[in-house]
Amino acid sequence: MVTVTQESLAEKIKRLESRSSAEYALGLTLNEEYQLAAYRMLLKYLAGHADENRENGNG
């Protein structure tokens, strides 16, 4: 099983964003665009969940 962390998601997002913005790039495939959107949503969710745990004294 793969462990997903905020750091690993940030790296994947950065990699996909750099591929889409490179001068020589043709852009992202449809699959990569969906991956990027999903990674961004998951990162936002994890960040909110971590903040909530801190506010409740759970981490």
C-alpha positions in Angstrom: 0.0 0.0 0.0 1.3 3.5 -0.9 1.4 6.1 1.8 0.1 9.5 0.6 1.4 12.6 2.4 0.9 16.3 1.9 4.6 16.4 0.8 4.2 13.6 -1.8 1.0 15.2 -3.2 2.8 18.6 -3.4 5.6 16.9 -5.4 3.2 15.3 -7.8 1.3 18.6 -8.3 4.6 20.4 -8.9 5.7 17.8 -11.5 2.4 17.9 -13.4 2.3 21.7 -13.3 5.9 21.9 -14.6 5.0 19.5 -17.5 2.0 21.6 -18.5 3.8 24.9 -18.4 7.1 23.9 -20.2 7.7 25.8 -23.4 8.2 22.6 -25.4 5.2 20.8 -23.8 2.1 19.9 -25.7 0.1 20.2 -22.5 -1.2 17.5 -20.2 -3.3 14.6 -21.4 -6.8 14.4 -20.2 -5.9 11.8 -17.7 -3.1 14.0 -16.3 -5.4 16.9 -16.0 -7.8 14.8 -13.9 -4.9 13.6 -11.8 -3.8 17.2 -11.2 -7.3 18.3 -10.2 -7.7 15.3 -7.9 -4.3 15.8 -6.3 -5.1 19.5 -5.6 -8.5 18.5 -4.0 -6.9 15.8 -1.9 -4.1 18.2 -0.8 -6.7 20.8 0.3 -8.7 18.1 2.1 -5.6 16.8 4.0 -4.5 20.3 4.9 -8.0 21.1 6.3 -8.1 17.8 8.2 -4.7 18.5 9.7 -5.8 22.0 10.8 -8.9 20.5 12.3 -6.9 18.0 14.3 -4.6 20.7 15.6 -7.6 22.8 16.7 -9.0 19.8 18.5 -5.7 19.0 20.2 -5.3 15.7 18.3 -2.0 16.3 16.6 
